[in-house]
């Protein structure tokens, strides 16, 4: 559950593409899931979106966030306030 909570933004972003993918995979999924019912459609979207969102959070969102924080670190002073010029340690 913790991973799903952390990946909730990725899940939000991927819910529509997962629905589109489920509709395109209807022939493959039709022996097991009836996509014409709301429960079948929702189940197939969740089976596609949840694992994908966890993977996107782990391998895309988290590394990018750490790179952005590292790149912005020179512009944050000791109090955590953002400055207009880089902070030089020891100056």
LINDAJO-V800823 format. One record per backbone hydrogen bond with DSSP energy under -0.5 kcal/mol. CO is the residue of the C=O (numbers start at 1). NH is the residue of the N-H. E is the energy in kcal/mol with one decimal. If there is no record, write none. Layout:
co=[CO | CO]
nh=[NH | NH]
e=[E | E]
This chain:
co=[1 | 2 | 3 | 5 | 7 | 8 | 9 | 10 | 11 | 14 | 15 | 16 | 17 | 18 | 19 | 20 | 21 | 23 | 25 | 26 | 29 | 29 | 33 | 34 | 37 | 38 | 39 | 40 | 41 | 42 | 43 | 44 | 45 | 46 | 48 | 49 | 50 | 51 | 52 | 53 | 54 | 55 | 56 | 56 | 57 | 60 | 61 | 62 | 63 | 64 | 65 | 66 | 67 | 68 | 69 | 72 | 73 | 74 | 75 | 77 | 81 | 86 | 87 | 88]
nh=[5 | 6 | 7 | 8 | 11 | 12 | 13 | 14 | 15 | 18 | 19 | 20 | 21 | 22 | 23 | 24 | 25 | 26 | 29 | 30 | 32 | 33 | 35 | 37 | 41 | 42 | 43 | 44 | 45 | 46 | 47 | 48 | 49 | 50 | 52 | 53 | 54 | 55 | 56 | 57 | 58 | 59 | 60 | 61 | 62 | 64 | 65 | 66 | 67 | 68 | 69 | 70 | 71 | 72 | 73 | 75 | 76 | 87 | 83 | 80 | 77 | 88 | 89 | 91]
e=[-2.3 | -2.3 | -1.9 | -1.1 | -2.3 | -2.4 | -2.3 | -2.0 | -1.0 | -2.1 | -1.7 | -2.3 | -2.5 | -2.4 | -1.9 | -2.0 | -1.9 | -1.0 | -2.8 | -1.9 | -1.7 | -3.0 | -0.9 | -1.5 | -2.4 | -2.7 | -2.5 | -2.1 | -2.3 | -2.6 | -2.3 | -1.4 | -3.5 | -1.9 | -1.1 | -2.9 | -2.0 | -2.1 | -2.7 | -2.4 | -2.3 | -2.9 | -2.0 | -2.3 | -2.4 | -2.0 | -2.4 | -2.1 | -2.0 | -2.5 | -2.5 | -2.2 | -2.2 | -2.1 | -1.0 | -1.9 | -1.8 | -4.4 | -2.8 | -1.6 | -2.6 | -0.5 | -0.6 | -1.8]
